[in-house]
Amino acid sequence: MLLALLISGCEAPLDLTLVEREIQKPIYRFDQLKAAASNHRRIIAVGDYGTVLTSLDKGETWQRTQLPTNSSLVAVASCEDGSFAAIDTVRKVWISDANGSEWQATQLETLESPMAVTCDPRGRFWITASFSTLIHSDETQANWQEISQQEDMQFTSIQWLDRDNGVVTGEFGSLYFTHDGGESWERGNDIPNEFYPMAAWFRSLDEGWVAGLSGTILHTKDRGETWHRQASVSKAPIYNLIPQGDRLYATGDNGTLLQLQGDRWQRVPDAPRLFSYLITAIPQGDERLLVMGGRGTISPIATPAEGAVQ
């Protein structure tokens, strides 16, 4: 007992100064960012526990907002009018105006798990989900409707090329096209070997890229009729494909940041050395990317002028 008293008497008072300083920062070291979007006036990044980070100065400084949810925000997108939509893991969609400060939640009437979100040229938000499901708003960004192809597979990405033409990729190499603004969707040739596309980007209906596990990146020039695997210096999973002018970049696990040079993917020399992941990047002009990912990573990267997409 005497020893216990002596030990307790020697203990220093608990100093929470460092903890308080950390909490006052807009970005925490344990932040796990999941997606980002820009409306050309501000950048929004989202992550776990309802975290929303906002920058008005191209990522130089940030403001933090905690939405009233403990769920992860897994995707965010912006429309031409500047509005934002983010989706979380409990089937809510959070919509904000161009200021990105006030967020209103709508519970989606679906049993499916949301995966990705984008906005079409008509101002409608589109969400991909499990069971080959697409959920979209009307042009007022309300009145959500659900479309399913009635197949047990996840739709992982959606991209609009113009008002009428869009592309969806999904599990088991599924590839869908619309030519009437989403009124109907037709299945193209499946990507070989039941490829699971974790990321996709199409420059046109004919030419596109899909990326996935083990660093695999496939390229098509004939609307998915045939696919060619491009050489890469990395085998890390790829989470996103980001165009910047006529260049194309890939972000992935273990701090992976790659650039397409000719028909081969090379590391970007100035990429941060991380054990965590890079989830996405926001192009800032022709000479800089703002990359984001795990452990609160937000880092500007100089991008070389050479190495355009061929």
N, C-alpha and C positions, 0 to 999 in steps of 0.2 A: 504493500500500500504506500509506504514511504517513497519507494522508487517511482511509483506512478505519479505521486504528487510532485516529485522533483522534475520528472519529465514534462508534466503538464505545465509546471511553472516556468520551464525554459522555452515553451513554444512561443513563437512570435505571433503577434496579432495578424489575422487574415487580411491580406492586402488585395483588394479587388480593383485596384486602379487600372491595371492592364486590361482586365475584363471589360471595365466600363469604357476604356478608350476604344477597344475593339468594337463594342456594340455601337458606339457613336459613328463609326465609319459607315459609308454607304454600301461597301462591299465587304463581306466576311470571307475569311480564309476557307470556311467550310461550305460556302455557296456552291451548289452544283447547278450550273446554268444548262438549260436544255434547248433553248432556241432564241432567236433574235430577229427583229424586223425593223425597217426604217421607212419613214414616210417623207424623207428628204428634209424634214425639219427637226425631227428628233429620232433617237434610236431607243428601242425598247428591247430589253433582254429579260427572259423569264426563267424561273427555276423551281426548286423544291420549296415546299411550305408556303406557297402563294407569293413567292418573291417576284417583284417587278422592279427592274432598274431602268432609269430613264436618263438620257443624256441629251442636252441641247447644243453641245459644242463638239460634236464628232468624237465623243468618247473621252474627252479630256477630264471632265468631271461628271459625277453621277448623283442622282437622287434615288432613295430607296422607298418603295411602297410595299407594305405587307397586306395582301388581300385577306379578307376574313375567311381563310380556309387553311387547313393543314395539308391539303393535297398538292401534288406536284403539278406545275404548269408545264406541259410537254411540247407545246407548239404555239407559235404566234405568227400573225400575218397582218399586213396593212393593205387598205384599199386606196384607190386613186384619190378619194376625198380625204385621205389622211387618217381615217378611223382604223382602230386596231381590234383584232379578236384573238383571244388566247383560249386554249382548251386545257382542261385538267383531267385527272385520272378518275374523277367521280362523275363524269358525263355532264359537266357544266361548261358552258361557253361564256367567257367574260368579254364584254365589248366596251370599248372606250372611244371617245371622240379623238380628234387629232391632237389634243393636248396630252393625252395619255395619263391623265391624273385621276379622273373619276371612272370607275369600272362598275358595270352592271352585269350581274350574273343571270343566266337563263339555264334552267335545268332541261337538258335534252331528253325528250321522251323516247328513249331507245334503250335496248338491252345490250347494245354493242359497245366495244371499247374504242374511243377516239384515238387516232394515230397522228394525223397531220391536218393542217388547215391552210387554205389559201383564199385569195379573193379573185373573182373573175372580172373582166372589163366592164361588166354591167353593174358592178358594185355588190355582188352577192358573195357571201362567204360560203366556202365548201369545205366539208370535213370528211376525211377518209376514216374508215372504221373496220372492225372485224366483220365476219360473215359477208364479205364483198359488198359492204355498205357505203353509200355516199349520203351525207346529210347536208342540205343547203338551205340558206335563208332566201327570202325574196329581196328585192332591191331596197327595201327599207331596213334590211338586216334584222328581220323578225320573221315570224310565221315559218318555222323550220319544217322541211319536208325530208322524208327518208326514202332512198332508193336502194334496192338490193338486187344483186344478180343471183341470189339464192344459192350461193356456193360457200362452203366452209373454208374461207381463206381471208387473210387480212389484206386490205388495201393500204399500202404504205406511203404512197405519194400521189399528188395530183398537181398538174401544171396546165395553165391556160396559155395558149399561143396567140389567140385573138378572141373576139366575141363568140365565135362559133366553134373553134377547134381546141380540144383539150386532150390530155393524156393522163391515164392512171396506171400505175404499176402496183403489183401486189405479190403476195405469197405464191409459191409454186410457179414462178415465172410468168404470172398473168400480166397481160398487157391489153388495156382497153382504150378505145378512141371514141370521141364524140365529134360530130360535124354540125350539130344543130344546137349548140349552146347548152348541152347537158340534158336535152329532152330524151335522148336515147344514147345508149353506149353499145358499141360493137367490139367483140373480142378479136384482137389480132393474134398472130402466131405467138405461142408461148416462148419466153426466153428459155434456152436449152437447160437441161439438167435441173429443172425445178428451181432455178436460181431465185434466191430471196433478195430482192433489191432493198437495201437499207437507205439508198439515196438514188435519185434519178434527176437528170436534166436533159431537156430536148431543145436543140437549137431550132429545129423545124419539125414538122410531122415526120419527115423522112430520117433526120439525123438526130441521134441521141446517145446518152451514156447512162448506164446503171452501175451501181457499186454495192459491194456487200462485204461479207466476212472474208478473212484471210487476204484482205487487200485486193480482191478481185474487182476489176473495172472492165466492163464490156462496152463495145461501141458498135452502133448500127448506122448504116447509110441508106437503108431501104425499108424504113418503117417497121423494123423488127423482123423482117423476113430472115435475115442472117445477122449473126453477132460475131465480133472479133474481140478476143481478149487482148488488152494492151499491156505491154510490159511495165513493171513497176519496181521501184527499189524497196517498197514496203509490203509487208504481209499483215499489217495491222488492219483491223476492221475499219471500213470507211463509213462515215455517218452523214456526210453532206457533200454535194457538188455545187460550187459557187462560180458563176461566170463573172468576169470583170472585163468589159469590153470584148476583145477577141481572144481573151485568155480564159482558161478554165482551171480551177483549183479544187482540191479535195481535202477535207478535214477528217481526222479519225482518232483512234485510240493512241495512247502513249505520245501525245503531243504531235501527232502526224499532220503535216501540212505539205501537200504535194502540188506540183504544177505540171500540166500537160505540155510537153515539148515534143512536137512532131507526133509520133505515135507511142511515146514513152512517158511515164510519170516519174518526175524527179523531185527530190526534196527542195523546199524553199530554204536557201541558206540562212536567212535571218529568223527562221521560226524558233519560238521559245523551246527550251529543253525541258520537257515535262514528263512526269510519271502518270499524270492524269490525262484526260481526253481533251481534244478540241472538237466542239460540236458543230460550229458554224463560223461564218465570217461575213462581215458587212463591207462591201467595196466602198472605198472613199476616193473618188476620182480614179485616175488610171495608175496611180503610183503607190497606193496604200490599201491594205486590208486591215480591218479590226477583227482579230480572231478572239473567240470566246470558248469557254469550256469549264472543266471541273476545277475545284478549289478556288473559285472566284476569279479564274483567269480571264482577263480582258487586256489584250495586248495589240498595239499597232505594229504592223509588219510592212516593211518596204517591199514592193513588188517590182521585179525587173521588167524592162520593156520587151526583152526578147522572149521567145518561147510561145508564140501565139498558137492558138488552136488551128490545126490544119484541116 
